[in-house]
Amino acid sequence: MGARQGRLGPVIKAVLFDLDGTLYDRDLLATELFREQYAAFAHELPGVGAESFMRSAIAMDDHGYGLKEAGYRALVQSWGLDATVADRLVAHFWGSYHGYCKLTDDVRRTLDALRRRALKLAVITNGPSVMQRRKLATLEIEDAFDVIVVSEEEGVRKPDAEIFRRTLARCGVAAHEALFVGDHPVADIEGAHGAGLRTAWKFVPYWPPVIAGSPVIHHLSEVLELV
């Protein structure tokens, strides 16, 4: 008899996830953080209205891919304000960030259901180790994963296939036995696909999918139907 088949082909033994934008809503986080930031700094932002600040800050953030130090400096300069205001805004942003990490019931139930199925679970995330691990701790899901791989610790980042290979090896599964779920079409979907994994794209409206045939999910619980 041949290997057992599932909806995606040979049976899935491991599900690997991106963190930011996949396991929590990063855009919602940024919106809430910037709203509070304006309220806290309005007295230092003469002539800058709330709507203008929000619009500029969200554009600068670029869904988490904007450089905060340079971005805030450019904004403060454009507003004609003292450069030290940018330093305080940056410090406030990173000092407040983790408090806005929120886990939805959908994500929690999905991770619980996958663990009950005895699947290996892993996170692959780009970013500084302290920051990324603190996010997982704040979300209270670090214990849900068998393997946590952070780019700073590995010296390699998504979409490099090597970071996916290392995670597969630590999970003890082959590439074709793993599904990777992420929101970024290049770092996540192209990267995982290039390493031989099956992929599912967590839909976001601002990045079009780039891998034909990769299932599109709008809620993490849809992963349960794929495995």
Short mmCIF file of the C-alpha atoms (twelve columns), coordinates in Angstrom:
data_MODEL
# 
_entry.id   MODEL 
# 
loop_
_atom_site.group_PDB 
_atom_site.id 
_atom_site.type_symbol 
_atom_site.label_atom_id 
_atom_site.label_alt_id 
_atom_site.label_comp_id 
_atom_site.label_asym_id 
_atom_site.label_seq_id 
_atom_site.Cartn_x 
_atom_site.Cartn_y 
_atom_site.Cartn_z 
_atom_site.pdbx_PDB_model_num 
ATOM 1   C CA . MET A 1   0.000  0.000  0.000  1 
ATOM 2   C CA . GLY A 2   1.169  3.592  -0.641 1 
ATOM 3   C CA . ALA A 3   1.539  6.417  1.856  1 
ATOM 4   C CA . ARG A 4   -1.637 7.754  3.398  1 
ATOM 5   C CA . GLN A 5   -3.045 10.771 1.647  1 
ATOM 6   C CA . GLY A 6   -4.687 13.923 3.042  1 
ATOM 7   C CA . ARG A 7   -6.192 16.959 1.393  1 
ATOM 8   C CA . LEU A 8   -2.739 18.331 0.616  1 
ATOM 9   C CA . GLY A 9   -1.260 14.967 -0.435 1 
ATOM 10  C CA . PRO A 10  0.859  12.731 1.860  1 
ATOM 11  C CA . VAL A 11  -0.242 13.067 5.480  1 
ATOM 12  C CA . ILE A 12  0.921  16.173 7.350  1 
ATOM 13  C CA . LYS A 13  3.004  15.482 10.455 1 
ATOM 14  C CA . ALA A 14  3.994  19.034 11.389 1 
ATOM 15  C CA . VAL A 15  2.539  22.523 11.088 1 
ATOM 16  C CA . LEU A 16  4.965  25.444 11.140 1 
ATOM 17  C CA . PHE A 17  3.894  29.049 11.642 1 
ATOM 18  C CA . ASP A 18  5.148  32.548 11.088 1 
ATOM 19  C CA . LEU A 19  4.604  34.771 14.151 1 
ATOM 20  C CA . ASP A 20  3.940  38.431 13.317 1 
ATOM 21  C CA . GLY A 21  0.757  38.893 11.321 1 
ATOM 22  C CA . THR A 22  -0.045 35.185 11.460 1 
ATOM 23  C CA . LEU A 23  -0.441 34.212 15.110 1 
ATOM 24  C CA . TYR A 24  -1.598 37.691 16.092 1 
ATOM 25  C CA . ASP A 25  -2.976 40.682 14.194 1 
ATOM 26  C CA . ARG A 26  0.003  42.974 13.879 1 
ATOM 27  C CA . ASP A 27  -1.820 45.711 11.976 1 
ATOM 28  C CA . LEU A 28  -4.446 45.955 14.695 1 
ATOM 29  C CA . LEU A 29  -1.646 46.122 17.251 1 
ATOM 30  C CA . ALA A 30  0.029  48.992 15.399 1 
ATOM 31  C CA . THR A 31  -3.217 50.942 15.076 1 
ATOM 32  C CA . GLU A 32  -3.971 50.654 18.789 1 
ATOM 33  C CA . LEU A 33  -0.387 51.470 19.763 1 
ATOM 34  C CA . PHE A 34  -0.187 54.562 17.548 1 
ATOM 35  C CA . ARG A 35  -3.535 55.803 18.854 1 
ATOM 36  C CA . GLU A 36  -2.276 55.611 22.426 1 
ATOM 37  C CA . GLN A 37  1.056  57.091 21.398 1 
ATOM 38  C CA . TYR A 38  -0.586 60.192 19.977 1 
ATOM 39  C CA . ALA A 39  -2.613 60.651 23.136 1 
ATOM 40  C CA . ALA A 40  0.568  60.394 25.208 1 
ATOM 41  C CA . PHE A 41  2.654  62.720 23.014 1 
ATOM 42  C CA . ALA A 42  0.088  65.210 21.693 1 
ATOM 43  C CA . HIS A 43  1.587  67.962 23.862 1 
ATOM 44  C CA . GLU A 44  4.951  67.396 22.136 1 
ATOM 45  C CA . LEU A 45  3.440  67.422 18.638 1 
ATOM 46  C CA . PRO A 46  2.192  70.994 18.115 1 
ATOM 47  C CA . GLY A 47  0.371  71.402 14.832 1 
ATOM 48  C CA . VAL A 48  0.132  67.638 14.237 1 
ATOM 49  C CA . GLY A 49  -3.467 66.455 14.365 1 
ATOM 50  C CA . ALA A 50  -4.503 62.978 15.450 1 
ATOM 51  C CA . GLU A 51  -5.630 61.931 11.969 1 
ATOM 52  C CA . SER A 52  -2.419 63.175 10.364 1 
ATOM 53  C CA . PHE A 53  -0.288 61.430 12.983 1 
ATOM 54  C CA . MET A 54  -2.114 58.128 12.574 1 
ATOM 55  C CA . ARG A 55  -1.906 58.231 8.798  1 
ATOM 56  C CA . SER A 56  1.811  59.079 8.827  1 
ATOM 57  C CA . ALA A 57  2.742  56.590 11.547 1 
ATOM 58  C CA . ILE A 58  0.892  53.695 9.913  1 
ATOM 59  C CA . ALA A 59  2.555  54.452 6.574  1 
ATOM 60  C CA . MET A 60  5.954  54.638 8.287  1 
ATOM 61  C CA . ASP A 61  5.332  51.322 10.046 1 
ATOM 62  C CA . ASP A 62  4.706  49.577 6.703  1 
ATOM 63  C CA . HIS A 63  3.042  46.542 8.306  1 
ATOM 64  C CA . GLY A 64  6.050  46.025 10.566 1 
ATOM 65  C CA . TYR A 65  8.693  46.270 7.852  1 
ATOM 66  C CA . GLY A 66  9.468  49.980 8.287  1 
ATOM 67  C CA . LEU A 67  12.595 50.944 10.238 1 
ATOM 68  C CA . LYS A 68  11.349 52.730 13.339 1 
ATOM 69  C CA . GLU A 69  14.379 54.840 14.229 1 
ATOM 70  C CA . ALA A 70  14.819 56.262 10.726 1 
ATOM 71  C CA . GLY A 71  11.067 56.452 10.199 1 
ATOM 72  C CA . TYR A 72  10.318 58.436 13.321 1 
ATOM 73  C CA . ARG A 73  13.250 60.764 12.644 1 
ATOM 74  C CA . ALA A 74  11.899 61.479 9.159  1 
ATOM 75  C CA . LEU A 75  8.413  62.153 10.524 1 
ATOM 76  C CA . VAL A 76  9.620  64.468 13.274 1 
ATOM 77  C CA . GLN A 77  11.793 66.338 10.794 1 
ATOM 78  C CA . SER A 78  8.854  66.739 8.396  1 
ATOM 79  C CA . TRP A 79  6.810  68.201 11.264 1 
ATOM 80  C CA . GLY A 80  9.587  70.670 12.092 1 
ATOM 81  C CA . LEU A 81  10.050 69.334 15.614 1 
ATOM 82  C CA . ASP A 82  13.125 68.693 17.745 1 
ATOM 83  C CA . ALA A 83  14.926 65.452 16.898 1 
ATOM 84  C CA . THR A 84  14.783 64.300 20.522 1 
ATOM 85  C CA . VAL A 85  11.018 63.812 20.123 1 
ATOM 86  C CA . ALA A 86  11.787 60.993 17.682 1 
ATOM 87  C CA . ASP A 87  13.948 59.252 20.284 1 
ATOM 88  C CA . ARG A 88  11.127 59.373 22.805 1 
ATOM 89  C CA . LEU A 89  8.598  58.087 20.259 1 
ATOM 90  C CA . VAL A 90  10.852 55.147 19.364 1 
ATOM 91  C CA . ALA A 91  11.391 54.286 23.032 1 
ATOM 92  C CA . HIS A 92  7.653  54.464 23.668 1 
ATOM 93  C CA . PHE A 93  6.889  52.266 20.656 1 
ATOM 94  C CA . TRP A 94  9.177  49.427 21.700 1 
ATOM 95  C CA . GLY A 95  8.432  49.850 25.390 1 
ATOM 96  C CA . SER A 96  4.693  49.536 24.736 1 
ATOM 97  C CA . TYR A 97  4.683  46.967 21.935 1 
ATOM 98  C CA . HIS A 98  4.286  43.737 23.861 1 
ATOM 99  C CA . GLY A 99  1.365  45.038 25.848 1 
ATOM 100 C CA . TYR A 100 -0.643 45.145 22.634 1 
ATOM 101 C CA . CYS A 101 0.052  41.546 21.566 1 
ATOM 102 C CA . LYS A 102 -3.336 39.843 21.758 1 
ATOM 103 C CA . LEU A 103 -4.244 36.236 21.063 1 
ATOM 104 C CA . THR A 104 -7.635 35.538 19.534 1 
ATOM 105 C CA . ASP A 105 -9.826 32.630 20.568 1 
ATOM 106 C CA . ASP A 106 -9.535 31.326 16.999 1 
ATOM 107 C CA . VAL A 107 -5.754 31.022 17.263 1 
ATOM 108 C CA . ARG A 108 -5.833 29.487 20.726 1 
ATOM 109 C CA . ARG A 109 -8.439 26.887 19.755 1 
ATOM 110 C CA . THR A 110 -6.538 26.041 16.574 1 
ATOM 111 C CA . LEU A 111 -3.254 25.434 18.372 1 
ATOM 112 C CA . ASP A 112 -5.029 23.324 20.997 1 
ATOM 113 C CA . ALA A 113 -6.740 21.254 18.297 1 
ATOM 114 C CA . LEU A 114 -3.492 20.665 16.415 1 
ATOM 115 C CA . ARG A 115 -1.757 19.508 19.579 1 
ATOM 116 C CA . ARG A 116 -4.591 17.082 20.286 1 
ATOM 117 C CA . ARG A 117 -3.892 15.575 16.876 1 
ATOM 118 C CA . ALA A 118 -0.309 14.902 18.024 1 
ATOM 119 C CA . LEU A 119 1.193  17.040 15.267 1 
ATOM 120 C CA . LYS A 120 4.578  18.682 15.707 1 
ATOM 121 C CA . LEU A 121 4.185  22.455 15.979 1 
ATOM 122 C CA . ALA A 122 6.842  25.082 15.346 1 
ATOM 123 C CA . VAL A 123 7.328  28.822 14.896 1 
ATOM 124 C CA . ILE A 124 9.820  30.363 12.483 1 
ATOM 125 C CA . THR A 125 10.172 34.096 12.981 1 
ATOM 126 C CA . ASN A 126 12.509 36.816 11.759 1 
ATOM 127 C CA . GLY A 127 13.682 39.325 14.327 1 
ATOM 128 C CA . PRO A 128 15.676 39.867 17.526 1 
ATOM 129 C CA . SER A 129 15.549 36.920 19.902 1 
ATOM 130 C CA . VAL A 130 14.544 38.813 23.039 1 
ATOM 131 C CA . MET A 131 11.739 40.628 21.276 1 
ATOM 132 C CA . GLN A 132 10.286 37.649 19.421 1 
ATOM 133 C CA . ARG A 133 10.394 35.353 22.436 1 
ATOM 134 C CA . ARG A 134 8.825  38.034 24.595 1 
ATOM 135 C CA . LYS A 135 5.951  38.283 22.113 1 
ATOM 136 C CA . LEU A 136 5.342  34.536 22.416 1 
ATOM 137 C CA . ALA A 137 5.464  34.796 26.205 1 
ATOM 138 C CA . THR A 138 3.023  37.713 26.212 1 
ATOM 139 C CA . LEU A 139 0.657  35.760 23.974 1 
ATOM 140 C CA . GLU A 140 1.135  32.814 26.388 1 
ATOM 141 C CA . ILE A 141 1.640  30.310 23.582 1 
ATOM 142 C CA . GLU A 142 5.351  29.491 23.781 1 
ATOM 143 C CA . ASP A 143 4.544  26.146 25.440 1 
ATOM 144 C CA . ALA A 144 2.275  25.230 22.524 1 
ATOM 145 C CA . PHE A 145 5.286  24.685 20.252 1 
ATOM 146 C CA . ASP A 146 7.785  21.875 20.094 1 
ATOM 147 C CA . VAL A 147 10.293 24.057 18.257 1 
ATOM 148 C CA . ILE A 148 10.815 27.841 18.191 1 
ATOM 149 C CA . VAL A 149 13.289 29.180 15.631 1 
ATOM 150 C CA . VAL A 150 14.311 32.864 15.691 1 
ATOM 151 C CA . SER A 151 16.413 34.338 12.901 1 
ATOM 152 C CA . GLU A 152 18.802 36.239 15.179 1 
ATOM 153 C CA . GLU A 153 19.705 33.012 16.989 1 
ATOM 154 C CA . GLU A 154 20.190 31.123 13.718 1 
ATOM 155 C CA . GLY A 155 22.111 33.736 11.755 1 
ATOM 156 C CA . VAL A 156 19.771 33.166 8.827  1 
ATOM 157 C CA . ARG A 157 16.387 34.665 7.943  1 
ATOM 158 C CA . LYS A 158 13.309 33.744 5.989  1 
ATOM 159 C CA . PRO A 159 13.023 33.326 3.020  1 
ATOM 160 C CA . ASP A 160 16.373 31.468 3.093  1 
ATOM 161 C CA . ALA A 161 15.589 27.765 2.770  1 
ATOM 162 C CA . GLU A 162 18.160 26.936 5.453  1 
ATOM 163 C CA . ILE A 163 16.007 28.271 8.299  1 
ATOM 164 C CA . PHE A 164 13.156 26.017 7.152  1 
ATOM 165 C CA . ARG A 165 15.487 22.998 6.851  1 
ATOM 166 C CA . ARG A 166 16.771 23.476 10.394 1 
ATOM 167 C CA . THR A 167 13.244 23.648 11.742 1 
ATOM 168 C CA . LEU A 168 12.214 20.495 9.876  1 
ATOM 169 C CA . ALA A 169 15.234 18.648 11.271 1 
ATOM 170 C CA . ARG A 170 14.376 19.671 14.831 1 
ATOM 171 C CA . CYS A 171 10.792 18.561 14.295 1 
ATOM 172 C CA . GLY A 172 11.991 15.254 12.865 1 
ATOM 173 C CA . VAL A 173 9.904  15.481 9.698  1 
ATOM 174 C CA . ALA A 174 10.561 15.698 5.973  1 
ATOM 175 C CA . ALA A 175 9.664  18.815 4.002  1 
ATOM 176 C CA . HIS A 176 6.730  17.138 2.240  1 
ATOM 177 C CA . GLU A 177 5.297  16.159 5.634  1 
ATOM 178 C CA . ALA A 178 5.095  19.774 6.846  1 
ATOM 179 C CA . LEU A 179 2.732  22.664 6.236  1 
ATOM 180 C CA . PHE A 180 3.948  26.224 6.704  1 
ATOM 181 C CA . VAL A 181 1.441  28.996 7.444  1 
ATOM 182 C CA . GLY A 182 2.414  32.630 7.015  1 
ATOM 183 C CA . ASP A 183 1.222  36.009 5.811  1 
ATOM 184 C CA . HIS A 184 4.179  37.353 3.827  1 
ATOM 185 C CA . PRO A 185 4.166  36.174 0.202  1 
ATOM 186 C CA . VAL A 186 7.953  36.168 -0.141 1 
ATOM 187 C CA . ALA A 187 9.501  35.607 3.308  1 
ATOM 188 C CA . ASP A 188 6.887  33.013 4.263  1 
ATOM 189 C CA . ILE A 189 5.211  31.464 1.232  1 
ATOM 190 C CA . GLU A 190 7.977  31.632 -1.364 1 
ATOM 191 C CA . GLY A 191 10.569 30.749 1.265  1 
ATOM 192 C CA . ALA A 192 8.746  27.690 2.583  1 
ATOM 193 C CA . HIS A 193 7.721  26.570 -0.895 1 
ATOM 194 C CA . GLY A 194 11.344 26.827 -2.042 1 
ATOM 195 C CA . ALA A 195 12.393 24.582 0.843  1 
ATOM 196 C CA . GLY A 196 9.891  21.930 -0.267 1 
ATOM 197 C CA . LEU A 197 7.157  22.496 2.330  1 
ATOM 198 C CA . ARG A 198 3.466  22.689 1.633  1 
ATOM 199 C CA . THR A 199 2.159  26.201 2.300  1 
ATOM 200 C CA . ALA A 200 -0.993 28.055 3.299  1 
ATOM 201 C CA . TRP A 201 -1.185 31.821 2.900  1 
ATOM 202 C CA . LYS A 202 -2.796 33.749 5.767  1 
ATOM 203 C CA . PHE A 203 -4.692 36.369 3.813  1 
ATOM 204 C CA . VAL A 204 -3.855 40.038 4.190  1 
ATOM 205 C CA . PRO A 205 -5.322 42.594 1.781  1 
ATOM 206 C CA . TYR A 206 -2.112 44.483 1.031  1 
ATOM 207 C CA . TRP A 207 0.126  41.603 -0.145 1 
ATOM 208 C CA . PRO A 208 -1.067 39.532 -3.092 1 
ATOM 209 C CA . PRO A 209 -0.210 35.816 -3.030 1 
ATOM 210 C CA . VAL A 210 2.664  34.860 -5.307 1 
ATOM 211 C CA . ILE A 211 2.597  31.053 -5.224 1 
ATOM 212 C CA . ALA A 212 -0.070 29.481 -7.401 1 
ATOM 213 C CA . GLY A 213 -1.840 26.603 -5.692 1 
ATOM 214 C CA . SER A 214 -1.070 27.655 -2.117 1 
ATOM 215 C CA . PRO A 215 -4.369 27.528 -0.187 1 
ATOM 216 C CA . VAL A 216 -5.586 30.879 1.121  1 
ATOM 217 C CA . ILE A 217 -6.993 31.048 4.661  1 
ATOM 218 C CA . HIS A 218 -8.684 33.959 6.378  1 
ATOM 219 C CA . HIS A 219 -8.828 32.442 9.874  1 
ATOM 220 C CA . LEU A 220 -6.183 30.218 11.415 1 
ATOM 221 C CA . SER A 221 -8.793 27.561 12.212 1 
ATOM 222 C CA . GLU A 222 -9.028 26.856 8.475  1 
ATOM 223 C CA . VAL A 223 -5.685 25.071 8.866  1 
ATOM 224 C CA . LEU A 224 -7.580 22.261 10.583 1 
ATOM 225 C CA . GLU A 225 -9.326 21.487 7.292  1 
ATOM 226 C CA . LEU A 226 -5.991 21.238 5.471  1 
ATOM 227 C CA . VAL A 227 -4.344 18.697 7.768  1 
# 
